[in-house]
Amino acid sequence: MGRRFPGSTGGGGGGGGDSIGEFNVVKMFDTSGSFTWTKPARLGSTRILVHVWGAGGAGGNGNPHNQAWGGGGGGYAIKYIDNSSLSSTETITIGAGATATNGQGASTSFGSHCSASGGNSGYNNTANEGSSADYGVGGLGLNGDINRRGGRGGSFYWSSTTDAGGGGGGSAPAPYGHVDGYYGGDAYSTNSAGGGGGIGGEGGGWFHYPGSGGGGSAGPGTGSECSYDSPGKGGAGLLGPGGAPTGGYGAFTSYQGGITVPGQNGQGGLILEPNSLIFGGGGGAGGSNWLYSSGSNTRNAGSGGPGGGGGGIGGVNGPTIDYSQAGHGGLLGGGGGGSSYAIAGDGGNAGGGGGCGWGRNTTDHGNGGAGLVIIQYRVNF
């Protein structure tokens, strides 16, 4: 049977044996750069199946400008390729995620057979493969049997350098291309921040003060459910729940003996098998940072599992927020947005980075995730 991985696989994966179905081998390439896939001498079946995702765009940053949209997710192409059309070796190019707020994630390709463009960054409003000219728009798959567009980054909120919020990064499309990627959550007024999009739902948004939860592989993230001191929950995952936030007085250092309690990460993992690809993680919980005369109740946001977006990080009191951290996206998930003086989350592979409402540094926005390629095929052992 193929191998089952409980979480993110890191630098690539494979499987083999007597898998039931058309294919019995799966390979994953998840690091930016150029790689070579060699056609097996005993390639079975009549075709291979290739999944190609472009890289994610970076989030915007309110410093030095007030355009803190989240970055767009990479596009996605899925294609069956006849064995007779394959060269003895095929070059795999994995695009690098964008790091500049006005940049674009690089394209990913499998030989000349199919490719996918990367998502726009949060301060890039040029058209992307036929899209409208919007900030943070997602990339598009090209020349596949199915071509899908990545989710757009969430919108920002701006009032001043001490009262601003960034949008969550958009997700890449889910495997097998049933839908486009989902949007990152929108920031609202008073230092809120959007959650990153997941492959099964948008990031949460549209609430004052706290960060919203990231979208999961099976549902959207939420905003605050009761008050400005209760961050949003992460969206549900196919294989596990979304992250739960820490809320109210329980997060104060004076109540925890100096130990703050961050929002939970999304649960659930990744199934990477020759005939089944399931990114089953939940979204990360939102977080917030408050400083009162009685103490601090900082809690960072949670990160998404595979397919889930990171939670956004909100707050109050402007510069005193002091580098609180939004959650990062899991594979294909967008990073959470950050409010003024908080650090936005990075996108997972092919996910867009979160926007930062206003950063002490121009690097406080989230970066886009590198592209991704997965190949499924059969070898006669």
Secondary structure, DSSP 8 states (H G I E B T S, - for coil): ----BSS--SS-EEE-SS-SSS--EEEEE-SSEEEEEE--TTB-SSEEEEEEE-------BTTTSSB--------EEEEEEEGGG--SEEEEEE-----STT-B---EEETTTEEE---B-TT--S--TT--S-TT---BEESSSEEEB-------EEEETTEEE---------TT-SS---------SSS-B----BTTB------SSSB-----SSS-----SSSTTS-------SSS-------GGGG-HHHHTT-----------EEEETTEEEE-------EEE-EETTEE--B------TT-----EEESSGGGG-S-B-----TT-----BBTTSB-----TT-----BSS-SSTT-S------EEEEEE-B--
